[in-house]
């Protein structure tokens, strides 16, 4: 079952019109953004929660290990350093988002959160992925939507699928 973040990723045309979009974590909303670097044709900004020290309990230990594993796998797959594959904060140009959405079937349409989908799509479009440090704090309300084993297995399968689409071609 997809959460609201991936629903927003798969619903082009249902958001405001702007050249730049911010995908906010946990809310899954696409927000108009005035990007100071609109001249860059090849830019996608991606939040990284693994730069600054985290508060105790901000991320479960197994989730942190899984994120570090996917970080190494994606760094190798995409040929550029990716420190946090599952951060909900992303910024990209509308035209790039629409192109990624239009070609979503190339990498399969089974990403539960939309994060891998956007990373694979950005790589296929030859976009430079710029990581932006995010201070990650302990959750003050609600619970995580991630079911670490069920989603972890699905994300692993998507990573293998991405390998065959990016490296084994």
C-alpha positions as CSV (number, residue, x, y, z in Angstrom):
1,X,0.0,0.0,0.0
2,X,1.4,3.4,-0.9
3,X,1.6,6.2,1.5
4,X,0.8,9.9,0.8
5,X,4.3,10.6,-0.4
6,X,4.3,8.1,-3.2
7,X,0.7,9.1,-4.1
8,X,2.0,12.7,-4.6
9,X,4.8,11.4,-6.7
10,X,2.4,9.5,-9.0
11,X,-0.2,12.2,-9.4
12,X,1.2,14.7,-11.9
13,X,-1.1,17.5,-12.8
14,X,-2.8,17.7,-9.4
15,X,-0.4,20.3,-8.0
16,X,0.2,24.0,-8.5
17,X,2.0,25.3,-11.6
18,X,5.5,26.4,-11.1
19,X,8.9,25.6,-12.6
20,X,10.3,24.1,-9.4
21,X,8.6,21.7,-7.0
22,X,9.4,20.9,-3.4
23,X,8.2,17.5,-2.2
24,X,7.7,17.8,1.6
25,X,8.3,14.8,3.8
26,X,5.4,13.0,5.5
27,X,2.8,15.2,3.9
28,X,3.4,14.1,0.3
29,X,2.6,17.6,-1.0
30,X,4.1,19.1,-4.1
31,X,4.8,22.8,-3.3
32,X,5.7,25.6,-5.7
33,X,9.2,26.8,-5.0
34,X,11.3,29.6,-6.4
35,X,14.6,28.0,-7.0
36,X,17.6,30.3,-6.8
37,X,19.5,28.1,-9.3
38,X,16.8,27.9,-12.1
39,X,19.6,28.3,-14.7
40,X,20.9,24.9,-13.9
41,X,19.4,22.4,-16.3
42,X,20.6,19.3,-14.6
43,X,19.8,19.7,-10.9
44,X,17.7,17.7,-8.5
45,X,18.1,18.4,-4.8
46,X,17.6,15.6,-2.3
47,X,17.5,15.8,1.4
48,X,20.0,13.8,3.5
49,X,19.3,13.1,7.2
50,X,22.6,11.3,7.7
51,X,24.9,14.3,7.7
52,X,24.3,15.8,11.1
53,X,24.1,13.8,14.3
54,X,20.5,12.6,15.0
55,X,18.6,12.8,18.2
56,X,18.4,9.6,20.1
57,X,15.5,7.5,18.7
58,X,15.2,9.7,15.6
59,X,15.6,6.7,13.4
60,X,15.3,3.0,14.4
61,X,18.6,1.2,14.4
62,X,17.6,-1.4,11.7
63,X,16.2,1.4,9.6
64,X,19.5,3.3,9.9
65,X,21.4,0.1,8.8
66,X,19.0,-0.4,5.9
67,X,19.4,3.2,4.8
68,X,23.2,2.9,4.9
69,X,23.0,-0.3,2.8
70,X,20.8,1.4,0.2
71,X,23.1,4.4,0.3
72,X,26.0,2.3,-0.7
73,X,24.0,0.4,-3.3
74,X,22.6,3.5,-4.9
75,X,26.0,5.3,-4.9
76,X,27.4,2.4,-6.9
77,X,24.3,2.1,-9.2
78,X,24.0,5.8,-10.0
79,X,27.7,6.5,-10.1
80,X,27.5,9.4,-7.6
81,X,27.5,9.6,-3.9
82,X,24.0,9.2,-2.3
83,X,24.1,9.4,1.4
84,X,20.3,9.0,2.2
85,X,18.0,7.2,-0.3
86,X,14.8,7.5,1.7
87,X,14.7,11.2,2.9
88,X,11.3,12.7,2.1
89,X,12.6,16.1,1.1
90,X,13.3,16.6,-2.6
91,X,13.4,19.6,-5.0
92,X,13.3,19.2,-8.8
93,X,12.1,21.1,-11.8
94,X,8.5,20.4,-12.9
95,X,9.6,19.4,-16.4
96,X,11.9,16.8,-14.9
97,X,9.3,15.5,-12.5
98,X,6.8,15.2,-15.4
99,X,9.4,13.3,-17.5
100,X,10.2,11.0,-14.6
101,X,6.5,10.3,-14.1
102,X,5.9,9.7,-17.8
103,X,8.7,7.1,-17.9
104,X,8.0,5.5,-14.5
105,X,7.3,2.1,-16.0
106,X,10.9,1.8,-17.1
107,X,11.9,1.0,-13.5
108,X,8.7,-0.6,-12.5
109,X,5.8,1.0,-10.6
110,X,6.2,-0.7,-7.3
111,X,8.1,1.8,-5.2
112,X,6.2,2.1,-1.9
113,X,7.4,5.7,-1.1
114,X,8.5,7.1,-4.5
115,X,12.1,7.8,-3.3
116,X,13.8,5.2,-5.4
117,X,11.6,6.0,-8.3
118,X,12.8,9.6,-8.3
119,X,16.5,8.7,-7.8
120,X,16.4,6.2,-10.7
121,X,14.5,8.6,-12.9
122,X,16.9,11.5,-12.2
123,X,19.8,9.2,-13.0
124,X,18.2,8.1,-16.3
125,X,17.7,11.8,-17.2
126,X,21.4,12.5,-16.3
127,X,20.4,15.0,-13.6
128,X,23.0,16.0,-11.1
129,X,21.8,14.9,-7.7
130,X,22.7,17.5,-5.0
131,X,22.3,16.4,-1.4
132,X,21.1,19.0,1.1
133,X,21.7,18.2,4.8
134,X,18.5,17.9,6.9
135,X,18.4,17.9,10.7
136,X,16.5,14.8,11.6
137,X,14.8,14.8,15.0
138,X,12.9,12.3,17.1
139,X,9.3,12.0,16.0
140,X,7.0,13.9,18.3
141,X,3.7,12.4,17.0
142,X,2.4,9.4,15.1
143,X,4.4,6.4,14.0
144,X,6.6,5.6,11.0
145,X,4.8,4.3,7.9
146,X,7.8,2.1,7.1
147,X,7.3,-1.6,7.8
148,X,11.0,-2.4,7.8
149,X,11.0,-6.0,6.6
150,X,8.1,-5.8,4.2
151,X,9.2,-2.5,2.7
152,X,12.9,-3.4,3.0
153,X,12.3,-6.5,0.9
154,X,10.4,-4.6,-1.7
155,X,13.1,-1.8,-1.8
156,X,15.8,-4.5,-2.2
157,X,13.9,-6.0,-5.1
158,X,13.5,-2.5,-6.7
159,X,17.3,-2.0,-6.2
160,X,18.0,-5.3,-8.1
161,X,15.5,-4.3,-10.8
162,X,17.3,-0.9,-11.1
163,X,20.7,-2.8,-11.4
164,X,19.4,-4.6,-14.5
165,X,18.1,-1.4,-15.9
166,X,21.2,0.8,-15.2
167,X,24.3,-1.5,-15.0
168,X,23.5,-4.7,-16.8
169,X,22.5,-3.1,-20.1
